[in-house]
Amino acid sequence: MWRDALKFFLHPLIQIHLRHKQESKQRGDEGVLQVADLATGTGIWLFDLVKSPEVNGLNIQFHGLDISNSLFPHSTWLPKNVSLSTSNLLKEPPESLHGKFDVVHVRLVLSLIGSGSPKPIMRHIKMLLKPGGYLQWDELDPRNHYDVLTPKPDEKAPNMTSTFERVGTIADWSWIAKLPETLREEGFEEASQSPHEPNPEMFKAWTYMDLCLAEELSYNLQRKYDDGEHGEKWRGLIPKAYDEADEAIGAVLRVRPTVTIARKPLD
Ligand SMILES: C[S@@+](CC[C@H](N)C(=O)[O-])C[C@H]1O[C@@H](n2cnc3c(N)ncnc32)[C@H](O)[C@@H]1O
């Protein structure tokens, strides 16, 4: 789904950066390129990237890091150039990882940040990157890039609309659109963000994924208020929103995931 919307795993500028780095390594300085994926979950982004033509001919070691190893495949089943380990991206990384990576990627950490600040994660990433290394941050933006659509313009999908309106207001998501500005404040260079719209045949898959996200957020809300009311009431809309996605109505959520890139200065 992400590949379908973005048309890449690694931003084209970052692919060029890695090819330049590899050429300069071949000219003298030994070593292998290092790519990290933080909050890697199942490691799916890394496993897709490893098989992608984007990295053909590049000598890369891939590292997946997550606070929990519960979704990791057992190390026996991993490709040789992939390793997975546990690490908390809200804490300072261990010294052995400082300045180690040419590229650090992170995707879908919005529920972790909520209404908070992305700065602690940016600082963590800056410590991991080599000078001149790139960050790529793929994120949904519930505030700016969410529309419920139906095939017939006069047909409504009230439950899906309410579900996603709630996602948009449950937290202050304004930090997502401001990622490039905040990265500049944190001393990154060349920061930019672009939205990427999925093809219409993929809208339903994105809708399902976002209904799962809505459910996760509804539990967060329930924990926050601890009264059973807020989260449960909202969660009650979700099965009805799935019904509205069915053939009879065909409602979908049009999302435009954003990709933000930035570079750590060369010192
Ligand atoms: C929505 S999943 C995203 C997984 C993956 N990035 C992807 O796009 O498929 C969020 C991930 O963040 C991880 N996570 C939550 N808190 C974390 C923390 N403090 N440090 C590192 N990872 C964390 C969770 O364990 C989970 O795997």
The ligand as a Gaussian input file, in Angstrom:
#p B3LYP/6-31G(d) Opt

LIG

0 1
 C        1.986000       1.650000      13.905000
 S        3.380000       0.646000      14.218000
 C        4.395000       1.037000      12.811000
 C        5.255000      -0.112000      12.385000
 C        6.099000       0.132000      11.143000
 N        6.852000       1.364000      11.217000
 C        5.277000       0.100000       9.866000
 O        5.080000       1.131000       9.243000
 O        4.838000      -1.016000       9.500000
 C        4.201000       1.525000      15.537000
 C        5.410000       0.805000      16.102000
 O        6.058000       1.675000      17.041000
 C        6.617000       0.867000      18.050000
 N        6.917000       1.724000      19.216000
 C        6.034000       2.248000      20.099000
 N        6.705000       2.975000      21.019000
 C        8.030000       2.919000      20.702000
 C        9.210000       3.466000      21.279000
 N        9.148000       4.259000      22.357000
 N       10.404000       3.184000      20.690000
 C       10.467000       2.403000      19.592000
 N        9.380000       1.855000      18.998000
 C        8.172000       2.112000      19.543000
 C        5.536000      -0.164000      18.305000
 O        6.066000      -1.305000      18.992000
 C        5.073000      -0.467000      16.876000
 O        5.796000      -1.546000      16.325000

